[in-house]
Amino acid sequence: MMRLVLAGTGSGVGKTCIASGLMMRLAKRYRVQPFKVGPDFIDPMFHALAAGRPSRNLDSFMIEPRVMVEHFRWACQGADLALIEGVRGLYDGLTSTGDVGSTAEIAKILDAPVVLVVNARSLAKSAAAVVLGFRSLDPRVRVAGVILNNVSGPRHRQKATEAVERLAKVPVLGAVERGATLSERHLGLVTVDENGDLGALRRNLEEMVEDIDLERLLEIGGSAPELPPRSMPVYPKGDAGLKVAVPRDRSFCFYYPENLEALSYAGATVEHFRPTDGDPLPEADLYYLGGGYPEVHARRLSENEDFLQGLGQAAAEGKAIYAECGGLMTLCSSIVAGEEHRMAGVFPFSAELTEGRQGLSYVQARGTPDNPFFPGLEMRGHEFHYSVLRPTPRGPFGYEMLRGTGIDGGHDGLVRGRVLACFMHQHSLSCPDWGPRMLAAAMGRGANLL
């Protein structure tokens, strides 16, 4: 199967626009399986729109490499090409000199060639120096092609292309004109669902990359050594027979597909609903509230009394609720984002949006004895939030922080009975029994399941 990594020289060089546009063009002729390196929810939404298949995250910090490769093989069933969008700059990862968490490490683990996106604004010969540096830093990373972004016109394109191909000895596959971009806000790009006319969005993405040579791109992808697909998933199977209700709309849109799949393979029926549009809280054994933008839609959520009161009642009855970031905010007494709006009140705190970022980090945390889902387990995840809780909670907490900010710098995860609400986002493949443990908590069996 063909595969390649679309990497960048840094953040903000246009990787997502270019990757999504290429997926859009390639999907007209091939079955494209998209991937995103690192923890990210928004970029994969654009991939899925473009390719018609769910995009999956590859992360060497959160997921053990052997598991990641096997999952990659399973996800590529039925695909002709895997297109992997990188994160940050090609070599940027957890530490200043290591590989963990970097696009370069994923390229090496999967033995995939790299096409490098270079911000060529005001660069000509210097673009060759940039490519030479990236090509020579680690010989095990095969930089096999270049895409120039932010070119100002034909003359600029010609000069930069000639410099890169003659001096860096790397083919230039095409260029993207200056000004091609997508709208952003505090957590990244504006999500697909809020971009308005999806037809226009698709056309814009495709037009951005109309100059890029697909045949040469496919040649590079075809140079990767054979990596056969896998027929069986890596999730543990079970027969719990439970129902999990998952809000999925503009407020709650940050879910790894693997988390929902892990619950399904463990024996749950997953039901989605749209509380921002007025849907009531369904009857369920477990409620999984993902992250997203409840602060943007706080007024509409506050008007859905059935949803908010239902959460409060479910918590009072001892039902299992697992919430991440935006879900945590929704379980508080209110969200303050300019105006204050009432929320579920499961926890007596206000979630206040701040101008500065509070947490952007990989997370390592150890489950406390109070944790209803993962007591005693060391978990890996990530956090990315602009909100704080007022007044600062004093516990009980579900996690001790070994790395990251969490709620108070040392802890994360508010606990009430079988309710766990964290700033941390977890990926199910970071914990081999994530799905079964979640459902065990819903059945009141906790850590005794395994």
Kinemage of the C-alpha trace (Angstrom):
@kinemage 1
@onewidth
@group {chain A} dominant
@subgroup {mainchain}
@vectorlist {calphas} color= white
{ca met a 1} P 0.000 0.000 0.000
{ca met a 2} L 1.248 3.490 -0.869
{ca arg a 3} L 1.952 5.811 2.054
{ca leu a 4} L 3.638 9.146 2.639
{ca val a 5} L 4.002 11.805 5.305
{ca leu a 6} L 3.190 15.444 4.567
{ca ala a 7} L 5.394 17.322 7.022
{ca gly a 8} L 6.155 20.984 7.606
{ca thr a 9} L 9.129 23.113 8.487
{ca gly a 10} L 7.061 24.432 11.413
{ca ser a 11} L 3.558 25.203 12.601
{ca gly a 12} L 1.443 27.470 10.437
{ca val a 13} L 3.021 26.535 7.094
{ca gly a 14} L -0.285 25.302 5.656
{ca lys a 15} L -0.057 21.547 6.234
{ca thr a 16} L -3.760 21.041 6.953
{ca cys a 17} L -4.991 23.040 3.968
{ca ile a 18} L -2.569 21.276 1.629
{ca ala a 19} L -3.133 17.797 3.095
{ca ser a 20} L -6.928 18.178 2.907
{ca gly a 21} L -6.794 19.557 -0.627
{ca leu a 22} L -4.599 16.687 -1.781
{ca met a 23} L -6.916 14.165 -0.122
{ca met a 24} L -9.833 15.799 -1.945
{ca arg a 25} L -8.126 15.440 -5.335
{ca leu a 26} L -6.750 11.949 -4.697
{ca ala a 27} L -10.069 10.616 -3.376
{ca lys a 28} L -11.581 11.091 -6.825
{ca arg a 29} L -9.350 8.295 -8.107
{ca tyr a 30} L -8.203 6.337 -5.054
{ca arg a 31} L -9.349 5.217 -1.624
{ca val a 32} L -7.395 7.489 0.711
{ca gln a 33} L -6.925 6.744 4.418
{ca pro a 34} L -6.006 9.937 6.286
{ca phe a 35} L -3.911 10.195 9.432
{ca lys a 36} L -2.729 13.039 11.663
{ca val a 37} L 0.449 12.955 13.737
{ca gly a 38} L 0.048 14.047 17.341
{ca pro a 39} L -2.933 14.940 19.509
{ca asp a 40} L -5.462 16.819 17.391
{ca phe a 41} L -9.223 16.786 16.873
{ca ile a 42} L -9.808 19.599 14.389
{ca asp a 43} L -7.447 18.798 11.512
{ca pro a 44} L -8.837 15.235 11.221
{ca met a 45} L -12.320 16.729 10.659
{ca phe a 46} L -11.011 18.330 7.443
{ca his a 47} L -9.331 15.066 6.457
{ca ala a 48} L -12.584 13.141 6.898
{ca leu a 49} L -14.470 15.699 4.821
{ca ala a 50} L -11.881 15.377 2.061
{ca ala a 51} L -11.287 11.625 2.040
{ca gly a 52} L -14.655 10.266 3.153
{ca arg a 53} L -12.971 8.087 5.810
{ca pro a 54} L -12.307 8.858 9.493
{ca ser a 55} L -8.856 10.317 10.066
{ca arg a 56} L -6.805 8.678 12.805
{ca asn a 57} L -4.083 10.026 15.065
{ca leu a 58} L -0.590 8.558 15.231
{ca asp a 59} L 1.294 9.523 18.382
{ca ser a 60} L 4.449 7.903 19.703
{ca phe a 61} L 4.048 9.425 23.180
{ca met a 62} L 0.478 8.318 23.869
{ca ile a 63} L 0.553 5.026 21.950
{ca glu a 64} L 3.154 2.282 22.178
{ca pro a 65} L 4.798 2.040 18.719
{ca arg a 66} L 4.037 -1.666 18.189
{ca val a 67} L 0.345 -1.083 18.911
{ca met a 68} L 0.358 1.988 16.684
{ca val a 69} L 1.770 0.076 13.697
{ca glu a 70} L -0.773 -2.729 14.078
{ca his a 71} L -3.596 -0.199 14.354
{ca phe a 72} L -2.276 1.648 11.302
{ca arg a 73} L -2.393 -1.600 9.324
{ca trp a 74} L -5.983 -2.271 10.445
{ca ala a 75} L -7.126 1.287 9.648
{ca cys a 76} L -5.686 0.969 6.122
{ca gln a 77} L -7.924 -1.953 5.142
{ca gly a 78} L -9.478 -1.255 1.768
{ca ala a 79} L -7.327 1.836 1.151
{ca asp a 80} L -4.955 2.469 -1.754
{ca leu a 81} L -2.984 5.266 -0.107
{ca ala a 82} L -2.302 6.447 3.440
{ca leu a 83} L -1.668 10.203 3.618
{ca ile a 84} L -0.275 11.280 6.987
{ca glu a 85} L -0.283 14.948 7.971
{ca gly a 86} L 2.509 15.837 10.387
{ca val a 87} L 2.485 18.037 13.471
{ca arg a 88} L 4.504 21.221 14.054
{ca gly a 89} L 7.914 21.060 12.355
{ca leu a 90} L 9.118 17.703 11.055
{ca tyr a 91} L 11.533 17.120 13.953
{ca asp a 92} L 9.655 18.828 16.791
{ca gly a 93} L 8.554 16.494 19.566
{ca leu a 94} L 8.431 16.037 23.316
{ca thr a 95} L 11.990 17.250 23.969
{ca ser a 96} L 14.442 19.551 22.218
{ca thr a 97} L 16.630 16.762 20.820
{ca gly a 98} L 14.594 13.536 21.025
{ca asp a 99} L 12.243 11.890 18.541
{ca val a 100} L 9.255 10.990 20.741
{ca gly a 101} L 6.095 12.786 19.671
{ca ser a 102} L 7.593 14.020 16.403
{ca thr a 103} L 6.526 13.568 12.802
{ca ala a 104} L 10.035 12.309 12.050
{ca glu a 105} L 9.607 9.409 14.452
{ca ile a 106} L 6.296 8.393 12.863
{ca ala a 107} L 7.941 8.492 9.415
{ca lys a 108} L 10.707 6.217 10.672
{ca ile a 109} L 8.387 3.813 12.496
{ca leu a 110} L 6.228 3.409 9.372
{ca asp a 111} L 9.172 3.595 6.947
{ca ala a 112} L 7.286 6.269 5.011
{ca pro a 113} L 8.812 8.906 2.697
{ca val a 114} L 8.294 12.577 3.567
{ca val a 115} L 7.043 15.452 1.438
{ca leu a 116} L 8.077 18.702 3.106
{ca val a 117} L 5.895 21.832 3.044
{ca val a 118} L 8.102 24.936 3.056
{ca asn a 119} L 6.836 28.436 3.760
{ca ala a 120} L 8.602 30.104 0.838
{ca arg a 121} L 7.442 33.636 1.620
{ca ser a 122} L 10.332 35.938 0.647
{ca leu a 123} L 12.622 32.922 0.086
{ca ala a 124} L 14.354 31.777 -3.087
{ca lys a 125} L 17.876 30.380 -2.649
{ca ser a 126} L 17.269 30.331 1.096
{ca ala a 127} L 14.487 27.794 0.522
{ca ala a 128} L 17.194 25.387 -0.624
{ca ala a 129} L 19.105 25.967 2.614
{ca val a 130} L 15.982 25.154 4.608
{ca val a 131} L 15.398 21.923 2.695
{ca leu a 132} L 19.069 20.937 2.966
{ca gly a 133} L 18.941 21.364 6.733
{ca phe a 134} L 15.827 19.238 7.096
{ca arg a 135} L 17.157 16.607 4.729
{ca ser a 136} L 20.530 16.242 6.438
{ca leu a 137} L 19.563 16.399 10.130
{ca asp a 138} L 18.528 12.735 10.251
{ca pro a 139} L 19.499 10.546 7.261
{ca arg a 140} L 16.915 7.943 8.348
{ca val a 141} L 14.148 10.420 7.486
{ca arg a 142} L 13.705 10.358 3.722
{ca val a 143} L 12.703 13.812 2.465
{ca ala a 144} L 11.587 12.834 -1.021
{ca gly a 145} L 9.729 15.906 -2.215
{ca val a 146} L 8.906 19.553 -1.464
{ca ile a 147} L 5.777 21.691 -1.754
{ca leu a 148} L 6.303 25.446 -1.684
{ca asn a 149} L 3.645 27.498 0.098
{ca asn a 150} L 3.073 31.267 0.071
{ca val a 151} L 4.644 31.914 -3.322
{ca ser a 152} L 3.904 35.378 -4.680
{ca gly a 153} L 3.728 34.543 -8.384
{ca pro a 154} L 5.300 32.652 -11.303
{ca arg a 155} L 8.712 34.352 -11.042
{ca his a 156} L 9.017 33.659 -7.318
{ca arg a 157} L 7.925 30.083 -7.850
{ca gln a 158} L 10.472 29.539 -10.624
{ca lys a 159} L 13.386 30.916 -8.573
{ca ala a 160} L 12.537 28.962 -5.410
{ca thr a 161} L 11.916 25.753 -7.363
{ca glu a 162} L 15.204 26.022 -9.246
{ca ala a 163} L 17.122 26.659 -6.021
{ca val a 164} L 15.611 23.695 -4.161
{ca glu a 165} L 15.987 21.245 -7.039
{ca arg a 166} L 19.536 22.250 -8.032
{ca leu a 167} L 21.067 22.919 -4.608
{ca ala a 168} L 19.106 20.633 -2.272
{ca lys a 169} L 18.583 17.915 -4.891
{ca val a 170} L 14.929 17.391 -3.883
{ca pro a 171} L 12.100 17.603 -6.451
{ca val a 172} L 9.493 20.336 -6.027
{ca leu a 173} L 6.026 18.878 -6.598
{ca gly a 174} L 4.248 22.190 -6.880
{ca ala a 175} L 3.440 25.448 -5.162
{ca val a 176} L 0.528 27.152 -3.397
{ca glu a 177} L -0.171 30.833 -3.936
{ca arg a 178} L 0.066 33.296 -1.056
{ca gly a 179} L -3.193 33.927 0.814
{ca ala a 180} L -4.654 30.415 0.682
{ca thr a 181} L -5.790 29.700 4.263
{ca leu a 182} L -8.675 28.724 6.558
{ca ser a 183} L -10.310 30.576 9.474
{ca glu a 184} L -8.933 30.068 12.997
{ca arg a 185} L -9.924 30.642 16.643
{ca his a 186} L -8.551 29.862 20.113
{ca leu a 187} L -8.246 26.061 19.805
{ca gly a 188} L -7.203 25.986 16.141
{ca leu a 189} L -9.047 26.030 12.836
{ca val a 190} L -12.771 26.731 12.831
{ca thr a 191} L -14.341 23.269 12.684
{ca val a 192} L -15.843 21.817 9.518
{ca asp a 193} L -19.411 22.011 10.859
{ca glu a 194} L -19.044 25.764 11.441
{ca asn a 195} L -17.412 26.633 8.127
{ca gly a 196} L -20.758 27.262 6.442
{ca asp a 197} L -21.047 26.076 2.842
{ca leu a 198} L -19.281 22.701 2.746
{ca gly a 199} L -19.382 22.650 -1.036
{ca ala a 200} L -17.485 25.941 -1.145
{ca leu a 201} L -15.032 24.649 1.464
{ca arg a 202} L -14.335 21.555 -0.644
{ca arg a 203} L -13.786 23.667 -3.762
{ca asn a 204} L -11.443 26.041 -1.918
{ca leu a 205} L -9.347 23.200 -0.538
{ca glu a 206} L -9.063 21.562 -3.937
{ca glu a 207} L -8.214 24.805 -5.719
{ca met a 208} L -5.419 25.517 -3.252
{ca val a 209} L -3.480 22.477 -4.460
{ca glu a 210} L -4.433 22.347 -8.141
{ca asp a 211} L -0.811 23.088 -9.102
{ca ile a 212} L 0.652 20.096 -7.225
{ca asp a 213} L 1.737 17.125 -9.355
{ca leu a 214} L -0.270 14.135 -8.141
{ca glu a 215} L 1.604 11.616 -10.284
{ca arg a 216} L 4.926 12.517 -8.700
{ca leu a 217} L 3.276 12.466 -5.276
{ca leu a 218} L 1.965 8.955 -5.919
{ca glu a 219} L 5.399 7.868 -7.134
{ca ile a 220} L 6.848 8.932 -3.800
{ca gly a 221} L 4.065 7.174 -1.865
{ca gly a 222} L 4.633 4.031 -3.913
{ca ser a 223} L 8.311 3.934 -2.961
{ca ala a 224} L 7.469 2.900 0.627
{ca pro a 225} L 8.202 -0.766 1.438
{ca glu a 226} L 5.228 -3.125 1.573
{ca leu a 227} L 3.201 -3.018 4.807
{ca pro a 228} L 0.214 -5.374 4.464
{ca pro a 229} L -3.155 -4.468 6.022
{ca arg a 230} L -4.392 -6.227 9.153
{ca ser a 231} L -7.866 -7.766 9.335
{ca met a 232} L -8.356 -7.819 13.122
{ca pro a 233} L -8.529 -4.683 15.296
{ca val a 234} L -6.279 -4.180 18.319
{ca tyr a 235} L -9.218 -3.499 20.688
{ca pro a 236} L -10.131 -6.128 23.309
{ca lys a 237} L -13.560 -7.639 22.671
{ca gly a 238} L -16.325 -7.968 25.245
{ca asp a 239} L -20.039 -8.482 25.664
{ca ala a 240} L -20.979 -5.895 28.277
{ca gly a 241} L -24.317 -5.179 26.607
{ca leu a 242} L -24.448 -1.587 27.861
{ca lys a 243} L -25.584 1.658 26.272
{ca val a 244} L -23.252 4.674 26.095
{ca ala a 245} L -24.714 8.098 25.280
{ca val a 246} L -22.320 10.528 23.589
{ca pro a 247} L -23.239 14.172 22.825
{ca arg a 248} L -21.862 15.007 19.379
{ca asp a 249} L -22.493 18.428 17.894
{ca arg a 250} L -20.882 21.883 17.739
{ca ser a 251} L -20.291 21.968 21.519
{ca phe a 252} L -19.017 18.392 21.875
{ca cys a 253} L -16.952 17.410 18.846
{ca phe a 254} L -13.557 16.299 20.176
{ca tyr a 255} L -13.548 12.509 20.129
{ca tyr a 256} L -10.926 10.090 18.908
{ca pro a 257} L -12.721 7.494 16.744
{ca glu a 258} L -10.693 4.841 18.573
{ca asn a 259} L -12.359 5.724 21.888
{ca leu a 260} L -15.831 5.146 20.488
{ca glu a 261} L -14.672 2.003 18.680
{ca ala a 262} L -13.074 0.668 21.876
{ca leu a 263} L -16.425 1.015 23.676
{ca ser a 264} L -18.247 -0.710 20.815
{ca tyr a 265} L -15.809 -3.634 20.678
{ca ala a 266} L -16.089 -3.994 24.477
{ca gly a 267} L -19.795 -4.607 24.012
{ca ala a 268} L -21.461 -1.189 24.203
{ca thr a 269} L -24.061 0.366 21.942
{ca val a 270} L -22.993 3.975 21.333
{ca glu a 271} L -25.806 6.489 20.794
{ca his a 272} L -25.115 10.065 19.672
{ca phe a 273} L -27.336 13.044 20.436
{ca arg a 274} L -27.189 16.834 19.899
{ca pro a 275} L -27.862 18.807 23.107
{ca thr a 276} L -26.826 22.125 21.520
{ca asp a 277} L -29.765 21.672 19.157
{ca gly a 278} L -32.122 20.816 22.018
{ca asp a 279} L -31.896 17.019 22.220
{ca pro a 280} L -32.721 15.671 25.691
{ca leu a 281} L -30.362 13.437 27.641
{ca pro a 282} L -31.040 9.825 26.568
{ca glu a 283} L -31.330 6.974 29.017
{ca ala a 284} L -27.950 5.191 29.195
{ca asp a 285} L -25.574 3.233 31.412
{ca leu a 286} L -22.615 5.536 30.738
{ca tyr a 287} L -22.382 9.140 29.563
{ca tyr a 288} L -19.215 10.186 27.721
{ca leu a 289} L -18.939 13.971 27.327
{ca gly a 290} L -16.060 14.902 25.020
{ca gly a 291} L -14.382 18.236 24.549
{ca gly a 292} L -15.209 20.946 22.059
{ca tyr a 293} L -16.669 24.435 22.331
{ca pro a 294} L -19.368 24.572 25.048
{ca glu a 295} L -18.122 28.071 25.891
{ca val a 296} L -19.025 29.254 22.376
{ca his a 297} L -22.529 27.772 22.618
{ca ala a 298} L -23.055 28.200 26.361
{ca arg a 299} L -26.297 30.166 25.988
{ca arg a 300} L -27.930 27.466 23.887
{ca leu a 301} L -26.742 24.723 26.218
{ca ser a 302} L -28.054 26.628 29.245
{ca glu a 303} L -31.513 26.660 27.633
{ca asn a 304} L -31.575 22.844 27.343
{ca glu a 305} L -32.838 22.119 30.841
{ca asp a 306} L -33.590 18.468 30.116
{ca phe a 307} L -29.948 17.867 29.195
{ca leu a 308} L -28.435 19.757 32.141
{ca gln a 309} L -30.897 18.558 34.768
{ca gly a 310} L -30.585 15.058 33.361
{ca leu a 311} L -26.834 15.104 33.948
{ca gly a 312} L -27.348 16.311 37.507
{ca gln a 313} L -29.912 13.592 38.151
{ca ala a 314} L -27.720 10.902 36.585
{ca ala a 315} L -24.819 11.909 38.849
{ca ala a 316} L -27.084 11.926 41.907
{ca glu a 317} L -28.316 8.417 41.043
{ca gly a 318} L -24.739 7.128 40.875
{ca lys a 319} L -24.572 6.620 37.132
{ca ala a 320} L -21.193 6.634 35.399
{ca ile a 321} L -20.198 9.864 33.642
{ca tyr a 322} L -16.820 10.395 32.000
{ca ala a 323} L -16.059 13.955 30.799
{ca glu a 324} L -13.085 15.582 29.095
{ca cys a 325} L -12.308 19.317 29.005
{ca gly a 326} L -15.483 20.829 27.491
{ca gly a 327} L -17.402 18.030 29.178
{ca leu a 328} L -15.816 19.020 32.500
{ca met a 329} L -16.893 22.624 31.939
{ca thr a 330} L -20.460 21.495 31.251
{ca leu a 331} L -20.617 19.559 34.534
{ca cys a 332} L -19.667 22.709 36.485
{ca ser a 333} L -22.247 25.124 37.912
{ca ser a 334} L -21.624 27.662 35.148
{ca ile a 335} L -19.463 28.671 32.213
{ca val a 336} L -18.140 32.232 32.175
{ca ala a 337} L -17.069 33.466 28.743
{ca gly a 338} L -17.892 37.172 28.804
{ca glu a 339} L -21.366 36.284 30.062
{ca glu a 340} L -22.142 33.647 32.690
{ca his a 341} L -24.420 30.753 31.749
{ca arg a 342} L -25.792 28.074 34.055
{ca met a 343} L -24.613 24.505 33.476
{ca ala a 344} L -25.340 21.096 35.050
{ca gly a 345} L -24.060 21.866 38.564
{ca val a 346} L -22.632 18.410 39.223
{ca phe a 347} L -19.556 20.220 40.591
{ca pro a 348} L -19.858 23.579 42.468
{ca phe a 349} L -17.345 25.521 40.379
{ca ser a 350} L -17.426 28.035 37.544
{ca ala a 351} L -15.428 27.254 34.411
{ca glu a 352} L -13.982 30.590 33.337
{ca leu a 353} L -12.473 31.215 29.925
{ca thr a 354} L -9.167 33.096 30.087
{ca glu a 355} L -7.203 35.032 27.477
{ca gly a 356} L -4.080 32.974 28.057
{ca arg a 357} L -3.659 29.296 27.420
{ca gln a 358} L -3.761 27.275 30.654
{ca gly a 359} L -2.668 23.878 29.409
{ca leu a 360} L -0.975 22.736 26.196
{ca ser a 361} L 1.000 19.654 26.914
{ca tyr a 362} L 1.356 15.948 26.833
{ca val a 363} L 0.078 14.559 30.121
{ca gln a 364} L 1.181 11.731 32.362
{ca ala a 365} L -1.074 11.055 35.330
{ca arg a 366} L -1.616 8.326 37.892
{ca gly a 367} L -5.122 7.329 38.919
{ca thr a 368} L -5.897 7.892 42.589
{ca pro a 369} L -7.932 5.451 44.725
{ca asp a 370} L -10.913 7.822 44.220
{ca asn a 371} L -10.791 7.385 40.426
{ca pro a 372} L -13.914 5.373 39.453
{ca phe a 373} L -12.495 4.304 36.061
{ca phe a 374} L -8.701 3.941 36.293
{ca pro a 375} L -7.570 3.678 39.947
{ca gly a 376} L -3.843 3.081 40.286
{ca leu a 377} L -3.171 3.181 36.534
{ca glu a 378} L -0.651 5.490 34.901
{ca met a 379} L -2.335 7.192 31.959
{ca arg a 380} L -0.954 9.187 29.052
{ca gly a 381} L -2.935 11.842 27.240
{ca his a 382} L -2.862 15.525 26.384
{ca glu a 383} L -4.482 18.797 27.426
{ca phe a 384} L -5.280 21.986 25.547
{ca his a 385} L -7.521 24.450 27.373
{ca tyr a 386} L -8.061 28.135 27.980
{ca ser a 387} L -10.288 27.680 31.017
{ca val a 388} L -9.771 27.514 34.781
{ca leu a 389} L -12.095 26.479 37.602
{ca arg a 390} L -13.156 29.047 40.242
{ca pro a 391} L -12.725 28.687 43.161
{ca thr a 392} L -9.809 26.277 42.765
{ca pro a 393} L -11.041 22.787 43.748
{ca arg a 394} L -9.421 20.978 46.657
{ca gly a 395} L -10.449 17.457 45.694
{ca pro a 396} L -11.219 14.662 45.680
{ca phe a 397} L -9.222 14.264 42.473
{ca gly a 398} L -9.004 11.324 40.103
{ca tyr a 399} L -5.387 11.834 39.039
{ca glu a 400} L -2.021 12.907 40.358
{ca met a 401} L -0.216 14.810 37.630
{ca leu a 402} L 3.218 13.469 36.734
{ca arg a 403} L 3.415 15.791 33.730
{ca gly a 404} L 1.063 18.587 32.700
{ca thr a 405} L -1.134 21.242 34.319
{ca gly a 406} L -4.494 19.630 34.988
{ca ile a 407} L -6.858 21.477 37.323
{ca asp a 408} L -4.463 22.894 39.906
{ca gly a 409} L -0.987 22.112 38.594
{ca gly a 410} L -0.708 18.876 40.560
{ca his a 411} L -4.031 17.118 40.055
{ca asp a 412} L -6.696 16.506 37.450
{ca gly a 413} L -10.090 14.856 37.401
{ca leu a 414} L -12.934 15.992 39.637
{ca val a 415} L -14.661 13.005 41.229
{ca arg a 416} L -18.191 12.564 42.533
{ca gly a 417} L -19.318 8.981 42.931
{ca arg a 418} L -18.925 7.434 39.491
{ca val a 419} L -18.369 10.797 37.784
{ca leu a 420} L -14.875 11.649 36.534
{ca ala a 421} L -14.333 15.016 34.799
{ca cys a 422} L -10.833 15.961 33.567
{ca phe a 423} L -9.043 18.529 31.462
{ca met a 424} L -6.990 15.612 30.104
{ca his a 425} L -7.995 13.985 26.809
{ca gln a 426} L -7.263 10.273 26.665
{ca his a 427} L -6.650 8.042 23.656
{ca ser a 428} L -8.013 4.539 24.165
{ca leu a 429} L -4.917 2.917 22.637
{ca ser a 430} L -2.777 4.421 25.406
{ca cys a 431} L -4.431 1.960 27.818
{ca pro a 432} L -4.916 -1.599 26.496
{ca asp a 433} L -8.147 -2.150 28.468
{ca trp a 434} L -9.597 1.353 28.160
{ca gly a 435} L -12.972 0.261 26.765
{ca pro a 436} L -13.561 -2.661 29.159
{ca arg a 437} L -12.535 -0.553 32.143
{ca met a 438} L -14.928 2.236 31.165
{ca leu a 439} L -17.810 -0.223 30.912
{ca ala a 440} L -16.776 -1.999 34.114
{ca ala a 441} L -17.159 1.294 35.970
{ca ala a 442} L -20.605 1.733 34.409
{ca met a 443} L -21.550 -1.698 35.797
{ca gly a 444} L -20.178 -0.774 39.211
{ca arg a 445} L -17.366 -3.311 38.993
{ca gly a 446} L -14.480 -0.828 38.731
{ca ala a 447} L -10.965 -2.209 38.864
{ca asn a 448} L -12.217 -5.702 39.691
{ca leu a 449} L -13.006 -6.323 36.017
{ca leu a 450} L -9.508 -7.384 34.962
